[in-house]
Amino acid sequence: MHIDSIERLRSLYPEAKARTLKKQLGALDVHCRRFIELSPFVVVASSNAAGAMDASPRGGVPGFVRVLDASTLLIPDAPGNNRLDSLENIVATGRIGLFFMIPGIDETLRVNGAARLSSFAPHIEVFAAEKRQPKLVVEVTVEEAYLHCAKALMRSSLWQVSAQVSRSVLPTMGQMIDSQTGIETPAETHEAMLARYAADL
């Protein structure tokens, strides 16, 4: 049976505890800010005007997403594949969801809000000391901030060395994309690919 109503869905679960609901904040407190300052990785969720969803990873040195104040974040754009899925979605809807992670820590941080693309000089200058200055930044106005419990990462053992999978269990990225697209490219080892990427980080 498909669950096709909120009432039917809610009938399967107990009510959320008051503490769980109350910990959703309307701005970044000291703990959320510290979490972002320590995070080298965030997943950016967005959708286009038709509702088609996208989730895209972003990474950098810890704190690469800058906290301007309790309600404002700046995410620098970095070189990628030039599809611009997330950026086009932000232009279309002005909405964003963020999921921050810190290596070794099982808790995570969710942030939702409004977003717009900015090439405003003071925003770009925030990243003046970086190896590569961004062409634009994503300016996020925080509407919801929520520290998420550790259960999902504990279940996955994500940070445990014993859970790591050898890269050799998959073909190289080039081989997989050649298979998916039917476009053959020169053979490249995984190590050579990493060295090529490193020059463009």
C-alpha positions as CSV (number, residue, x, y, z in Angstrom):
1,M,0.0,0.0,0.0
2,H,1.3,3.5,-0.9
3,I,1.3,6.1,1.8
4,D,-0.5,9.0,0.0
5,S,-1.6,11.3,2.8
6,I,0.0,13.1,5.8
7,E,-2.6,11.5,8.0
8,R,-1.7,8.0,6.9
9,L,2.0,8.7,7.2
10,R,1.6,10.2,10.7
11,S,-0.4,7.2,11.8
12,L,2.7,5.0,11.5
13,Y,4.9,7.2,13.8
14,P,4.6,8.7,17.3
15,E,4.7,12.5,17.6
16,A,8.1,14.2,17.5
17,K,9.3,15.1,21.0
18,A,9.2,18.8,22.0
19,R,13.0,19.0,22.2
20,T,13.4,17.7,18.6
21,L,11.0,20.4,17.3
22,K,12.4,23.2,19.5
23,K,16.1,22.6,18.4
24,Q,15.2,23.9,14.9
25,L,16.5,27.5,14.9
26,G,15.7,30.5,12.7
27,A,19.3,31.6,12.7
28,L,22.8,30.3,13.4
29,D,23.7,30.2,17.0
30,V,27.2,29.7,18.4
31,H,27.1,25.9,18.0
32,C,25.9,26.1,14.4
33,R,28.6,28.7,13.5
34,R,31.3,26.6,15.1
35,F,30.1,23.5,13.2
36,I,30.3,25.3,9.8
37,E,33.8,26.7,10.7
38,L,35.0,23.1,11.2
39,S,33.3,21.6,8.2
40,P,35.2,20.9,4.9
41,F,32.2,19.5,3.1
42,V,28.6,20.4,2.4
43,V,25.9,18.9,0.2
44,V,23.9,21.6,-1.7
45,A,20.3,20.7,-2.4
46,S,18.3,22.7,-4.9
47,S,15.5,22.3,-7.4
48,N,14.4,24.0,-10.6
49,A,11.1,25.8,-11.2
50,A,9.5,22.5,-12.2
51,G,10.5,20.8,-9.0
52,A,13.3,18.6,-10.4
53,M,15.7,18.0,-7.5
54,D,19.5,18.1,-7.4
55,A,22.1,17.5,-4.6
56,S,25.7,18.4,-5.3
57,P,28.8,18.1,-3.1
58,R,31.1,21.1,-2.3
59,G,34.4,20.9,-0.5
60,G,37.3,23.0,0.7
61,V,39.4,23.6,3.7
62,P,37.5,23.6,7.0
63,G,35.4,26.8,7.1
64,F,35.4,27.3,3.3
65,V,31.8,28.3,3.7
66,R,32.0,31.6,5.5
67,V,29.6,32.8,8.2
68,L,29.0,36.6,7.8
69,D,26.5,36.8,10.6
70,A,23.8,34.7,12.3
71,S,21.6,34.9,9.1
72,T,24.1,34.9,6.2
73,L,26.5,32.4,4.7
74,L,28.7,32.7,1.6
75,I,29.6,29.6,-0.4
76,P,32.4,30.2,-3.0
77,D,31.9,28.7,-6.4
78,A,34.8,26.4,-7.4
79,P,35.8,25.0,-10.8
80,G,33.7,22.0,-11.8
81,N,32.1,20.4,-14.8
82,N,30.3,23.6,-15.9
83,R,26.8,22.0,-15.9
84,L,25.9,24.6,-13.3
85,D,22.9,22.6,-12.1
86,S,22.9,24.1,-8.6
87,L,23.5,27.6,-9.8
88,E,20.8,27.5,-12.4
89,N,18.4,26.1,-9.8
90,I,19.2,29.0,-7.5
91,V,18.5,31.5,-10.2
92,A,15.2,29.8,-10.9
93,T,13.9,29.4,-7.4
94,G,16.0,31.3,-5.0
95,R,16.0,28.3,-2.5
96,I,18.7,26.1,-1.1
97,G,19.2,23.3,1.4
98,L,22.7,22.6,3.0
99,F,24.0,19.5,4.8
100,F,27.3,20.0,6.6
101,M,29.6,17.2,7.7
102,I,32.8,17.1,9.7
103,P,35.1,14.1,9.3
104,G,35.1,12.0,12.4
105,I,32.0,13.6,13.9
106,D,28.7,11.7,13.5
107,E,26.4,14.7,14.1
108,T,25.6,16.8,11.1
109,L,24.0,20.2,10.5
110,R,21.1,21.1,8.2
111,V,20.6,24.6,7.0
112,N,17.7,25.8,4.7
113,G,17.0,29.2,3.3
114,A,16.9,31.6,0.5
115,A,19.8,31.9,-1.9
116,R,21.1,34.2,-4.6
117,L,24.2,34.4,-6.7
118,S,26.5,37.3,-6.0
119,S,29.5,38.8,-7.8
120,F,29.3,41.8,-5.3
121,A,32.9,42.9,-4.8
122,P,32.9,42.7,-1.0
123,H,31.6,39.1,-1.2
124,I,34.3,38.1,-3.6
125,E,36.9,39.8,-1.4
126,V,36.0,37.6,1.5
127,F,37.9,34.9,-0.4
128,A,40.8,37.1,-1.6
129,A,43.3,35.0,0.3
130,E,42.2,31.7,-1.3
131,K,44.3,29.9,-3.9
132,R,41.6,30.6,-6.5
133,Q,39.3,33.5,-6.1
134,P,35.7,32.6,-7.1
135,K,33.8,34.1,-10.0
136,L,30.8,34.3,-7.8
137,V,29.5,33.2,-4.4
138,V,26.2,31.8,-3.3
139,E,24.7,34.1,-0.6
140,V,22.5,32.2,1.7
141,T,19.9,33.8,4.0
142,V,19.4,31.3,6.8
143,E,15.8,30.5,7.7
144,E,16.2,27.1,9.4
145,A,19.2,25.6,11.2
146,Y,19.1,22.1,12.7
147,L,21.8,20.1,14.4
148,H,21.0,16.5,13.4
149,C,21.6,13.5,15.7
150,A,24.3,10.9,15.1
151,K,22.2,7.9,14.2
152,A,22.5,7.9,10.4
153,L,26.3,8.1,10.5
154,M,26.6,5.6,13.3
155,R,24.5,3.1,11.3
156,S,26.7,3.7,8.2
157,S,30.0,3.6,10.2
158,L,31.0,6.2,7.7
159,W,34.1,7.4,9.5
160,Q,35.3,3.9,10.6
161,V,38.4,2.7,8.9
162,S,37.0,-0.8,8.9
163,A,34.1,0.4,6.8
164,Q,36.3,1.9,4.0
165,V,36.0,0.3,0.6
166,S,38.9,-0.2,-1.7
167,R,38.8,2.0,-4.8
168,S,39.6,-1.0,-6.8
169,V,36.1,-2.5,-6.4
170,L,34.9,0.0,-9.1
171,P,36.2,0.7,-12.6
172,T,38.0,4.1,-13.0
173,M,35.8,7.1,-13.3
174,G,36.8,7.4,-17.0
175,Q,35.9,3.8,-17.7
176,M,32.4,4.2,-16.1
177,I,31.7,7.4,-18.0
178,D,32.9,5.9,-21.3
179,S,30.4,3.0,-20.6
180,Q,27.6,5.4,-19.8
181,T,28.1,7.8,-22.7
182,G,29.5,5.6,-25.4
183,I,32.2,8.2,-25.9
184,E,35.7,6.6,-25.7
185,T,38.5,8.6,-24.1
186,P,42.2,7.8,-23.7
187,A,42.8,5.3,-20.9
188,E,43.7,6.9,-17.6
189,T,44.6,5.3,-14.3
190,H,42.8,6.5,-11.1
191,E,46.1,7.9,-9.9
192,A,46.6,9.9,-13.1
193,M,43.1,11.3,-12.8
194,L,43.7,12.4,-9.2
195,A,46.9,14.1,-10.3
196,R,45.0,15.9,-13.1
197,Y,42.3,17.0,-10.7
198,A,44.8,18.2,-8.1
199,A,46.1,20.8,-10.6
200,D,42.7,22.3,-10.8
201,L,41.5,22.3,-7.2
